Amino acid sequence: MKPLKPKEGYGPVKRRGWLACQLGVDFFLFGLAFGVAEYFIAASLCVLLMLIALVQAALQRPQFKLETGSGRVVRGQPKQVLLRAYNPRSWPFFPLRFFLALQKDNQEPWDLANFEIALKPGEEKILEIETICPHRGEYIIFMHRYYGEDLFGLLALPGLTPPAQKLLSLPQLTFSPGAEQKSAVREEEEIRQGRREHHGHLTAESRTYQQGDALRAIHWKKSASRRELMSRLREHTADYSCCLLVDNRPLKEGEEALVYEDRLCEAALSFLFKQLSFGQPITLLPGRLSLQTPENVDKAAELLATLPFAIDAVFGELKSLLEIGRLPTELYLAAAQPLTPLQPLLEQIADRGCSVSILAPTADAALVESGLELPLPVISIDPPYVTLPWLEA
């Protein structure tokens, strides 16, 4: 889509209208100067022509209506928007020109479509406009300019435009081989730890490592201080046993920031869908959105589509987890930048027995691992390749 540019040749009066006015004035002056009646007649015709054009253009007031269906679209996928134009009068409407635009937040709008139509008395035309939202988030589609022209093409008077319609652009979604492999590993560890039989518990205090304990149960900090492997014991957990927290710290500005946010949110959404497909409920942070089945993924997509990226957001969520009396059994942190500022909080959470794993888009996995000093596993999430049909349903 191209940035919106002013349309030349349109306004309250077109260039041909100014020319007709100028000719009328010239004919009148020539008539006064030379006393020739033909000049006065020509001037009168110009005035009459302008009056007819003005009345005709002023009476052309069609009714417009924009329809966006569900108001949701998957990022990068085409969306059909309908524009209904109706002539309620008993006379025809001659060339109607209008221009549609698409805008995200406070950015410059994009020129979406230009139309020129004529409507018979009582006629309705339905125009299909294909739009593509390049990034996640909230967009508006609106008619930023409308002109009703006269039959002679002298005047183009602006008219009323329909209210803007909102479009919510959702992150793309796909299966992730990395998430599938990690789920299988997690399944094995749960069986070894007997977590399915003791659901609702996690480890908190430590004891000497025993054969058969999972590596994730090792208390690394105490093991280093005592110079022997220590495993954690169990305590009651929070109401939710598995959480996904998105590291929504801003990294860049402009177009690069939008691409970065899309990539991170789509990696998080793909992992959520995979977890739910394996029958593993998960809670999405921020928002405390509890997800139970794959059918709930649309709620997660809407939350991620509008997730703001702020400097202190993820710090507040991690501190909130530490302040509550019970931590979740497992915490996944979706990140695409170095975690150096978050490591003290992550270490406190891990020391209290919560299993912490890092999710990273494939393109950012190396960057995340480079600044990670804690022994936390990093799961690489492949970017979306195909859009699943959950939105269409």
C-alpha positions in Angstrom: 0.0 0.0 0.0 1.2 3.5 -0.8 1.1 6.4 1.6 -1.9 8.7 1.1 -1.2 11.6 -1.3 -3.4 14.6 -2.0 -5.5 14.3 -5.1 -4.9 17.1 -7.6 -7.8 18.7 -9.5 -10.4 18.3 -6.8 -11.8 20.7 -4.3 -14.9 22.9 -3.9 -14.4 23.9 -7.5 -12.5 22.0 -10.2 -10.0 23.7 -12.5 -12.6 23.6 -15.3 -15.0 25.4 -13.1 -12.5 28.2 -12.4 -12.0 28.4 -16.2 -15.7 28.8 -16.8 -15.9 31.5 -14.2 -12.9 33.3 -15.7 -14.5 33.1 -19.2 -17.8 34.5 -17.9 -16.0 37.5 -16.3 -13.9 38.1 -19.4 -17.0 38.0 -21.7 -18.8 40.5 -19.4 -15.8 42.9 -19.4 -15.5 42.6 -23.2 -19.2 43.4 -23.5 -18.7 46.5 -21.4 -15.6 47.6 -23.3 -16.9 47.1 -26.8 -20.7 47.2 -26.3 -21.2 43.9 -28.2 -24.4 42.0 -27.1 -22.9 38.6 -28.0 -20.3 39.0 -25.2 -23.1 39.6 -22.7 -25.0 36.5 -24.0 -21.8 34.4 -23.7 -21.3 35.7 -20.1 -24.9 34.8 -19.2 -24.5 31.3 -20.6 -21.3 30.8 -18.5 -23.2 31.9 -15.4 -26.2 29.7 -16.2 -23.9 26.7 -16.8 -22.2 27.2 -13.5 -25.6 27.5 -11.7 -26.9 24.3 -13.2 -23.6 22.5 -12.3 -23.8 23.9 -8.7 -27.3 22.7 -8.2 -26.7 19.3 -9.7 -23.5 18.7 -7.7 -25.2 19.9 -4.5 -28.1 17.5 -4.9 -25.9 14.5 -5.3 -26.0 13.0 -1.8 -25.7 9.2 -2.0 -25.9 7.0 1.1 -22.7 5.1 1.9 -22.2 2.1 4.2 -18.9 0.3 5.0 -19.1 -3.4 6.1 -16.2 -5.3 7.5 -17.9 -8.5 8.5 -16.5 -9.8 11.8 -14.0 -7.0 11.9 -11.1 -9.4 12.2 -8.4 -10.3 9.8 -5.1 -12.3 10.0 -2.0 -10.3 9.5 -0.8 -10.4 5.9 -4.0 -12.2 4.6 -6.5 -10.5 2.2 -9.7 -9.2 3.7 -12.8 -8.3 1.7 -14.5 -5.1 2.7 -17.9 -4.1 1.2 -18.9 -0.5 0.4 -22.6 0.0 -0.4 -23.5 3.2 -2.3 -27.2 3.9 -2.7 -29.1 6.7 -4.6 -32.3 7.5 -2.7 -33.3 10.2 -5.2 -35.6 10.0 -8.3 -32.9 11.4 -10.6 -29.5 10.0 -11.6 -26.3 10.8 -9.8 -23.5 11.5 -12.3 -19.8 10.8 -11.6 -19.2 10.2 -7.9 -15.6 10.0 -6.9 -14.4 8.8 -3.5 -11.2 7.5 -2.0 -10.8 4.9 0.8 -7.8 4.7 3.2 -6.5 2.4 5.8 -4.7 3.6 9.0 -3.1 2.0 12.0 -2.9 4.0 15.3 -1.4 7.4 14.6 0.6 6.4 11.5 0.1 8.0 8.1 -2.9 6.5 6.3 -2.5 4.3 3.2 -4.4 4.9 0.0 -6.6 1.8 -0.3 -8.9 2.3 -3.3 -10.3 5.0 -5.6 -13.7 4.8 -7.3 -15.7 6.7 -9.9 -19.3 5.5 -10.3 -22.7 6.7 -11.5 -26.0 5.7 -9.9 -29.4 5.5 -11.5 -32.5 6.5 -9.5 -33.0 4.1 -6.6 -29.9 2.1 -7.6 -27.5 0.4 -5.1 -24.0 -0.7 -6.0 -21.9 -3.0 -3.8 -18.1 -2.5 -4.2 -15.6 -5.1 -3.0 -12.4 -3.8 -1.6 -9.5 -6.1 -0.8 -7.3 -4.9 2.0 -4.2 -6.4 3.7 -3.1 -5.3 7.1 0.7 -5.6 7.2 1.0 -5.8 11.0 -0.9 -6.9 14.0 -3.0 -4.4 15.9 -6.1 -2.2 15.4 -6.7 -0.5 12.0 -9.5 1.8 10.8 -10.8 1.8 7.2 -12.5 5.0 6.2 -13.6 7.2 3.2 -11.2 10.1 3.6 -12.6 12.0 0.6 -15.8 12.1 -1.4 -16.9 14.4 -4.3 -20.1 14.7 -6.2 -19.4 16.0 -9.7 -21.8 17.6 -12.2 -22.5 16.4 -15.7 -20.2 19.0 -17.3 -17.3 18.2 -15.0 -17.1 21.8 -13.8 -17.6 21.3 -10.0 -16.7 18.7 -7.5 -18.4 19.4 -4.1 -17.4 17.4 -1.0 -20.1 15.4 0.7 -20.8 13.4 3.9 -18.7 10.2 4.4 -19.7 7.1 6.3 -18.3 6.4 9.8 -14.9 4.7 9.9 -14.9 0.9 10.6 -12.4 -0.9 12.8 -10.3 -3.9 11.7 -8.4 -6.1 14.2 -5.4 -7.6 12.7 -4.5 -10.9 14.5 -1.1 -12.6 14.5 -0.5 -15.5 12.2 -0.6 -19.0 13.5 1.1 -22.3 12.6 2.3 -25.5 14.1 5.8 -25.3 15.5 8.1 -28.4 15.3 10.2 -27.0 18.2 7.2 -26.7 20.4 6.1 -30.2 19.5 9.5 -31.6 20.4 9.5 -29.7 23.7 6.1 -31.0 24.6 7.3 -34.6 24.2 10.2 -33.9 26.4 7.9 -32.3 29.0 5.6 -35.3 28.8 8.5 -37.6 29.7 9.6 -35.5 32.6 6.1 -35.3 34.0 5.8 -39.1 33.9 9.2 -39.5 35.6 8.3 -37.0 38.3 4.9 -38.5 38.8 3.5 -35.0 38.2 0.3 -36.3 36.7 -0.4 -38.1 40.0 0.5 -35.2 42.1 -1.0 -32.4 40.0 -1.1 -29.1 41.8 2.3 -29.4 43.5 5.8 -28.0 42.8 9.1 -28.2 44.4 10.2 -25.5 46.9 12.6 -26.8 49.5 15.6 -29.0 48.7 17.0 -32.4 49.4 19.9 -34.5 48.2 19.6 -35.6 44.5 18.3 -39.1 44.1 18.5 -41.3 41.1 15.4 -40.8 38.9 14.9 -37.1 39.7 14.4 -35.0 36.6 17.1 -32.4 35.7 14.4 -29.7 36.0 14.0 -30.6 39.7 17.7 -29.8 40.5 18.2 -26.7 42.7 21.2 -25.3 40.9 22.0 -22.5 43.3 22.1 -24.8 46.3 23.9 -27.5 44.4 26.7 -25.0 43.5 27.0 -23.8 47.2 27.1 -27.3 48.6 29.1 -28.8 45.8 26.6 -31.6 45.4 23.4 -32.0 43.4 20.2 -31.0 45.3 16.6 -31.6 44.3 13.6 -29.6 45.4 10.7 -30.8 47.4 7.0 -29.9 46.8 4.6 -27.3 47.9 1.1 -26.2 46.8 0.9 -24.2 43.6 -1.3 -21.4 42.3 -4.6 -22.1 40.6 -2.9 -22.2 37.2 -0.1 -24.7 36.7 1.3 -23.4 33.4 1.8 -19.8 32.3 3.1 -18.1 29.2 4.5 -14.5 29.7 5.3 -12.3 26.7 8.4 -10.1 27.1 6.8 -7.0 25.7 9.7 -4.6 26.2 10.1 -2.4 23.2 13.3 -3.0 21.2 13.2 -0.8 18.1 11.2 2.0 16.5 9.2 2.5 13.4 8.7 -0.3 10.9 11.4 -2.5 12.5 9.5 -2.3 15.8 6.3 -3.5 14.2 8.1 -6.4 12.5 9.7 -7.4 15.8 6.4 -7.3 17.7 4.7 -9.4 15.0 7.4 -12.0 15.1 7.3 -12.4 18.9 3.5 -12.5 19.2 3.2 -15.0 16.4 5.8 -17.3 18.1 3.9 -17.0 21.4 0.5 -17.8 19.6 2.0 -20.8 17.8 3.3 -22.2 21.1 -0.1 -21.6 22.8 -1.9 -23.5 20.1 0.5 -26.4 20.3 0.1 -26.6 24.1 -3.7 -26.6 23.8 -3.6 -29.2 21.0 -1.8 -31.6 23.4 -4.5 -31.0 26.0 -2.3 -28.9 28.3 -4.2 -25.9 29.7 -2.2 -22.7 29.9 -2.6 -19.2 31.2 -1.5 -16.2 29.1 0.1 -13.3 30.8 -0.4 -10.4 30.9 -4.2 -10.5 31.1 -4.5 -13.7 33.2 -6.3 -15.3 30.2 -7.1 -19.0 31.0 -7.0 -21.2 27.9 -8.3 -24.8 28.0 -8.9 -26.0 24.5 -7.7 -25.1 21.0 -11.0 -23.4 20.3 -9.8 -20.7 22.9 -6.9 -19.7 20.7 -8.9 -16.9 19.1 -9.1 -15.2 22.5 -5.4 -15.4 22.9 -4.9 -14.0 19.3 -7.1 -11.0 20.2 -5.1 -10.3 23.3 -1.8 -10.6 21.6 -3.0 -8.4 18.7 -3.6 -5.5 21.1 -0.7 -6.2 23.5 1.1 -2.9 24.1 4.9 -2.9 24.2 6.0 -0.9 27.2 9.3 -0.7 29.1 8.2 -1.8 32.5 5.3 -4.2 31.6 7.1 -7.5 31.9 8.9 -6.4 35.1 5.6 -5.8 36.7 4.2 -9.2 35.7 7.3 -11.0 37.1 7.1 -9.1 40.3 3.4 -9.8 40.6 4.2 -13.5 40.3 6.7 -13.3 43.1 4.3 -11.4 45.3 1.6 -14.0 45.2 1.8 -16.8 47.6 1.9 -19.6 45.1 3.8 -19.7 41.8 2.7 -21.7 38.8 4.4 -25.1 38.1 5.8 -24.0 34.8 6.5 -20.6 33.4 7.3 -20.0 29.7 8.8 -16.6 28.8 8.5 -15.6 25.1 11.4 -13.3 24.3 13.3 -12.0 21.3 16.0 -9.9 22.9 18.6 -10.3 25.7 17.2 -11.1 29.1 19.9 -9.5 31.1 17.6 -7.1 33.0 15.1 -9.9 33.8 17.6 -12.5 35.1 17.4 -11.6 38.8 13.7 -11.9 38.8 13.8 -15.2 36.8 16.4 -16.6 39.2 14.1 -15.8 42.2 11.2 -17.5 40.5 13.3 -20.6 39.6 14.7 -20.7 43.2 11.1 -21.0 44.5 10.6 -24.1 42.5 8.9 -22.9 39.3 10.2 -24.5 36.1 11.2 -21.6 33.8 11.7 -22.1 30.0 12.4 -19.4 27.4 10.6 -19.3 24.0 12.3 -17.4 21.2 11.5 -17.0 17.5 14.1 -18.9 15.4 15.6 -15.7 14.1 16.2 -14.3 17.6 17.1 -17.5 19.5 20.9 -16.9 19.3 20.5 -13.3 20.5 18.4 -14.5 23.5 20.9 -17.2 24.4 23.9 -14.9 24.2 22.8 -12.8 27.2 21.5 -15.7 29.3 23.6 -16.6 32.3 21.0 -18.9 34.0 20.8 -22.6 33.1 17.4 -22.2 31.4 16.3 -24.1 28.3 15.6 -22.0 25.2 12.9 -23.3 22.8 13.2 -22.1 19.3 9.8 -21.4 17.6 9.7 -21.4 13.8 7.9 -18.5 12.1 4.4 -19.1 10.7 4.2 -20.5 7.2 0.5 -21.1 6.8 -2.6 -19.6 8.5 -4.8 -22.1 10.2 -8.6 -22.0 9.4 -9.6 -21.2 13.0 -10.3 -17.5 12.1 -12.5 -18.4 9.1 -14.6 -20.7 11.2 
